[in-house]
Amino acid sequence: MMETRRASRVFVLYGEPVSYDTESSSVSSLERMVGGRIKGDAWDGYIDFSEPEDPDTVKMVNSGNTGVGEISYDPGLRFSRSVGKSSMEIAMLSENRIPGIADAVLFPRENEVAGMMHSLRNLGIKASIYGGGTSVTGGLSPGSGQHFVSIDASHLKSFSMHGRIAVVGGGMTGFDAESEAEKLGLTLGFFPESFMHSTVGGWVSSMASGQESNRYGDIEDIVLGVELVRSDGTITDPVTPRSSTGITARSIALGSEGRNGIISKVYMKTSSKPARRKYASFIFRSFRDAIDSLSRLESFPDVLRVSDSLETELALSEAGNGLLKRVLERYLNLRGFSKGCIAVVIDSGDSYRQIDDRAARIVSAPAKIWERTRYERPLIANLLWKSGLVVDTLETSVSWDKAYDLYEGVNSEFRDILSSEGIRGIIMSHMSHQYREGCCLYFTFMLNTAKRTEHLKLARDRIVSSFLRNGGSISHHHGIGTQLSGYVDSTHRNLMNILADPVLL
């Protein structure tokens, strides 16, 4: 007979359950664009959850000698370790549609991981891996009807140095790892928007990219090797600057999304912190002009983030109604940039000077404001969800010659969705990473609809299909997970399945 556990109240939005205050002018702009009030009280972001435990799984965990000293059956903890932060999950939860929840949460320490994986395989127990919980691809829960346990990596947080190579526990958050490096005057150089919560192992498994990738590279450029614990043994790369040994733990772990093993350690390059940091802001006449101009640069600033005209409008509205905003708007109108696209630049060198003859330079304040608030941006989405709106992001990588056509194609698809479905919404974009061959385009869209999951699924499908049709990738740095796996061709899917550990979902 199943025993019903006590009910729990769980916060399912991003970060901690704190309020996010934004300027009233910004709220007014959003209300006008999406056709609804942004008041923040339609939903508080919590789910009331009560889940029965499965006696068979629990019995196997308890009697199977998994070798893990810390195991929890708390329903709230099990729930929080089984859902990520994807908009599809949040939309379903807001409609009280509960996914499959872990039967238990295991907290292995470093010396327990190998034995635990071996035991789970012998017991026939499936598992998922939980790092920082910031996944936006639906990778934490296998869905309803599947029994599994969650492996929480929070105890895997060691940090040491081998010369200039940092050896970081896979469960260590980016913030904590960077803090350790900073004590030595060094930096890991990896700063994703989820920096405060995401883990180093999560960066590797999602093949992530940091906001300063133009200087330090993407995660595959920073990671030298990993220790990957599988149910059939542990694969460890040597702590060296490079190795020519065919398949490595690093190559199996990158982009594995928690299916190929537990990333217990990551060997990372470190860099000296730059002696200076320069800030600049520019305005391009149009997004097409920005793409064309930046494609011609020989090198790129550490951070170069270019917003389209709609995102620029919202960025300026966040500046409030102060003197700086009024002077800036007047200047842009006089120069003919009233519908322009803002670019914020942070650089430790002089690459940003190449932009001077391609755009109008303005005050550096927007770049400094962006840096100060860059880890708070997801909290704006919390405000929108609480107001009853649907908000999501999708990103792609595309070559320079196809970038503007892809941008226009996505916007055309989105306008068609709004028209055919009779709903209100907006879509905006920015370019957040640059390469000699192309760039990353990042789209944010909002929908004002009562059919949350239905219209969100439709929008996501049409946008990703437009990516592929216009020469873009499925994703640039979020990964695939369960929600985008259907767009992966069968050959790649078969290869992924071959590498997957039989224990991990």
N, C-alpha and C positions, 0 to 999 in steps of 0.2 A: 504494500500500500504506500502510495506517495505521501510524503510529509510536506505540507505547504509551509514555506518559510515566511517569516515576517515581511511585511511590505517595507519598501524603501522609497525615498524620494531622491531622485538623481538628477543633477544638472547635466544637460546634454549638449549645450552650446560650447563655444570655444573658450578655453582658459578657465578662470575662476568666475563664480557668479557675482561679478561686480558690474556696476552701471558704467556706461560709456557716455560722456557728455560731448556733444558736438555743437558747433555754432548754429544758432537759429536760422541764419541765412542759408547754411548748408542743408538743413532740414527742409526749409521752404523750397529750395531748388529740387530736392528729391521728390517732395510731394507733388510739385508741378509736373515733373517728368513721368512719374509712375501713376499719377492719378489717385492718390489716397493719402490719408493722414499718417504721419510718422509720429506716433504718440507712445509707442513702447509698452503698451499694456494689454495687447491682445493675447499674449502668452508670456509666461515668466521664464520659459526655457527649462522647466523641470518636468520630469516624468514620474508618475507614481507607479512603482513596479513591484510586483510580487511574483516570484518564480518558484515552482516546485523543484526540489532537487531530485536527481535520478539515482535511486538506490544502487543500481548495478554499477554505474560509473564510480560513484562515491565509494562503494565497497571495494572496487578494484584498486582505487587510489590508496585507500586506507590499508588494505591488506597486501598490496603488491610491493611494498618496500621500495618506493621510488627514490629513496635516499634524499628527499627534500625535507628539510627541517621545518619549513614554514609553509603551511597550506591554509587557505581560507575558503569558507563556504558562505561567507556573508553575501546576501543577495545583491546589495547595492554595489559591492566591489566586483562581483561577478558580472553584473550588468555593465559597469563602466569599463571593464576590460574586454568587452565584446562588441563595442560600437566605436566607430571613429568619428570624424568631424565632416564627413562628406555631406553635401546638401541633400542628396537622395536619402541618406539615413535620417538626417534631421527632419526632412519633410515627412517621412514615414512615421517617425516618432511623434511628431506634432499631431498626427492623425491617430495616435495611439496604436500604431501597428508595430508590434514588438518582434524583433528578429530572434534568431537562435542565440541563446545565452549560455556561456560556459557553465559547466557543472561544478567547477572548482577553479581556484587560482593558485598556482604554484609559484613560489618565490625562491628559486634556486640561487645559492651562492656559487662562486666561481668553481670551487672544488666539487660541486654537486651536479653540474650541468651534464657531464658525460655519462655518469651513472643514471641520471634521470632519463635522458634520451634513450638509453639502452633498455631501461625498465619499461618505459612507455611503449616501446616497440614490442617487447615480449608480452605485455599485457593487452596489446591491441587497442590502446587508447590514443585517439587523435588529439592534436593540440594546435593552438595558434600562438603566435608570439606577440606580446604587448611591449612596446617601448615607451614612447611619449604620448600615444593616443591621438596624434595629429593627422593620421591617415585620412585622405580625402578621396580614396578610391574604393572603399568598401571592402578592405582586405582583412578586417579583424574578425568578422563573423561569417561562417560558412552558409548561414541561412537556417531557416526553421527545419526541425526534424533531425538535425545532426547533433549528436552528443560529442562534446569535446571539453578539454580543459584549456585554460589560458596560462601561458608561461610568462610571468611578469619579469622583465629583465632589470628591474630597478636596483638589484644588489650587485649587478655587474658594472661597477663604476670605479675601477682602479685607474691610476694614472702614474706613468713613469716616463723617464726619458732615456733613450739609447743614443747618445750623442745629440744630433739635431732631429732625431726621429721620436715622435711622441707615441707611446703605447697606451691607448685609451680603451677602457672598458666599453663594450658595446651598449650597455644600458645607461651610460653617463649622458646627461643632457648637454647640448651644445654650450649653454651658458656656463655650466660647471667646468667643462673641458677647457673652454677658452679662458676662464678665470685662472685655471692652473697654469696654462701656457703664459698668460700675462705676468704671473709672478716671476717668470724667468726672462721677461722682456721680449717674449715671442708671441706669435699668433698662429692659429691654425688656418686662418683666412677663410673660414666658412661661416656665412651669416645668412641663413634662410629666414624668411619671415616668421617661421615657427621656432626660431632660435632659442627662445626661453623654455620651450617644452619638449621639442623633438630630441631624439637621441642620436648619438654617433652611429650606432648600428642601424638605426632607421634611415639615416642619410645614405648609407651604403646600399641597403636593401631596396630603397626606392630610386636609387641612382639620381640623387638630388643635385640641385645647383644652388649656390649661395648668391647673395645680392652683389658680392664683389668678385664674381667669377672672372670678370675681364682682367683682373690683376692676378688672382690666385689659381684660377681654373675651376672646373666643375669637380665633383667629388672623385671621379675616376682619375683626375690629375693630381689629387692630393693624397689619396690612399695608396700606400706602397704594398700592403699585404694585410691579411686578416687571419684570425684563428676561427675556424668554422667547425662547430661541434655538431655532428650528425649522429643519427641512431646507429650507424654502422661504423663509427669511428670519428676521430678528429683530424682535420687537415689544417696544418699550420704553415704559413709562408715564412721564409727566413726574414729576419730583420735586416734587410739590405736595401740599397737604393734602387736596385733593379734585378730581375731574375729571368733567365731565358729557359724555362722548364716546362713549356707547354701549358696545360691546364693547371691553374693555381686555385687556392682557396679564394683569392681575390676575384678571379674571373668568374667563379661559381657564385660568389656572394653578391657581386654588383648586379643590381636590378632583380634580385631573387625574390623580393617582397615577402620574406619570411618563410619561404617554402623549401629552401635548399639546406637549411641548417641554422643553428643559433650562432650569431656573430658575437662571440664572447670578447674578442679583442680586435682592435683596429690599429694598424701601424700607419701613422700619418706624417707627412712632411710638415715642417714648421718654417716660418719665415720671421725675420726681424720686423718689428713694428715700424711702419714708415715714420720718418723723422718729421714730416709735415703732412698736413691734410688741407687741400684747397677746395673751396666751394664756389660753384658758379651756377647760374640759371640762364636759360636761353628760351626764345620763342621762335618756332618755325611757322611759316605761313599756313602750312597744311601738313597732314600726316604723310601724304604722298611725297611732299618736299623733304620731310624729315628722313623718310626711308631712302630716297634717292641720294640725299646729301651724305648720310652716314655710311651708305654702302661704299663710298669713295674714300673713307678714312683709311690711313695706313696703320693706325693703332687706336685703341679706345681707352677712355678714362676708366678708372677703377669701377666707378658706378656711373652709368649713363641710362637714365630712365626717361623715356619720351612718352607723354600722354597724348591721346587723340583729343580733338576739340571738346568732346563732351566730358571726358575725364578732367581736362584742363578747367572747364567751367566749374566743375564740382570742387576741384582743388582750390581755385580762387575763392569760391564761396565759403570754404572752410576758414579762410583768412578773416572772416567777419566783415565788418563795415568800417574798419579803422582807416586811418590816414594812409597807411602803406597800400592797402588795397585800392583806395580811390586814386592815388597817384599812379599806381601801376596800370589800372584800367585806362586812365586818361592817356598815358604814354602809349599803350598798345593801340588805342583807337587812332591816335595821331599818326602812328607808324603804319597803319593798315593791317594790324595783327589782331583785330578784335575777335576773330574766330580762329586764332592761332593755336598751336600745340606747344605746351611747355615741356622743357627738358631740364631735369635736375642733374647736376654733375658733382661728383666727389672724386678727387684725384690726388695722388701722391707725387705725380710727375707733371708734365706739361702737355699731355695728349689733348687736353680739353681746348687748348688754344687753336687747334685745327678747326673748331666749330665756329670761331669768331666771324669768318667771312661767309658762313653758310646760314647764320641765323642772327637774330637781334639779341644781344646780351642784356639781361635785366639784373635787378638786385639779386644777391646770393641768398636772400632769406628763404625762398622756397626750398632750396637744397638743404639748408640747415634744419628747417622745420620737418622735412621728409625724414632726415636721419634721426631726429629726436623722437619721432613717432612711428618709426618703421616697424616696430614689433607690436604696436597697438592696432594696426590696421584691421586685423580680423575682428576686433571688437565692434567695428562699425557694422559688420554683418550680424552680430548678435542683436544690435539695436533694430535692424530691419526685420529679422526673424520675429522678434518680440512684437513688432508692429503688424505682423500678419503677412508680410511680404515673403517671397521666395527669392533667395540670392544665391548665385553660384559662380564659379570661375572655371575656365578651361584654358589650357595653354598649348602652344604648338611651336615647333621649330621649322623654319622654312628658309630656303635660299633667297638671297636679295632680289633676284630677278622675278620671283613669284610672290614676294611678301605683300605688295599692295593689292594684287588681285585676290589673294587669300583674304586679306582684311575686308575688302569690298564684298567678296562672296559670302563671308560670315554675316556681315551686316545685312545683306540682301535676304539671306535665309531667315534671319531673326525678324526683320520687318514683315516677311511673308507669314511667319508664325503668328505674330500679333494680329495681322489682318484676317487670316483664315480662322483663327480661334476666337476673335472678338475680345481680346484682352489687352490690358495696358502693360507696358514694360519698357525698359531701356537696356542698351548694351553699350559698353565702352571698352577701350583697349589701351594698352601701353606696350612699348617695347622695353624689355627688362634685361636682356643679355645680348651681346653682340659678338660675332665671330667674323673672320675674314670671308667666310662662305655664306653667312646669313645671320639670322637673328631669332630671338624668341618673341612671339606675340602672345600677350596674356589678355584674355577677355573676361570681363566681369559683366554679368547680366542680372537683372531683377525682373520679377514677374508679379503683377497684381492679379491674383487669381484664386478662386476657391478650390480649384482642382489642382492642388499642389503637386502631388506626385505624377499625375498624368501629364500636366503641361511641362513639368521639369524634365521628365524623361523624353518627351517630344523635343524640347529645345536642345537637350544634350545630344541626342541622336543626330539632329539636323546640323548642329554646329560641328561635331566631330566628323560627320560625313563630308561636310564642306572642307574641313582641314585636308582630308585625304584626297578629295576631288581636285583641290587646288595645289597639291604638291607638298603639303605639310605632314608632320608626324602626328601620331595619335596623342603624344604627350612630350613635353620637353623636360619636366622635372618632377611632376607629381607621381608618375608611375602609372601602372595599368590596373592592378587590383582585380576585383570581380566585376566592377562596373564598366570597364573598357576592354575586358578580355575578349569580348565578342568581335572586336575589330582586328584582332591579331590573326594572321593567316595560320592555316593548319600546320604548316611545316614548323613554324616557330612554336606553336602550342605543343606539338609533339616533342620538340627538343626540351622545352620547359618541363614537361612531364617526366622525361627521362632523368633530368637532374634533380627533381624534387625528392625530398626525404619522405618515406612512406608514413612517418608520424605526423608531419606538418601539413596543415590545411592551406 
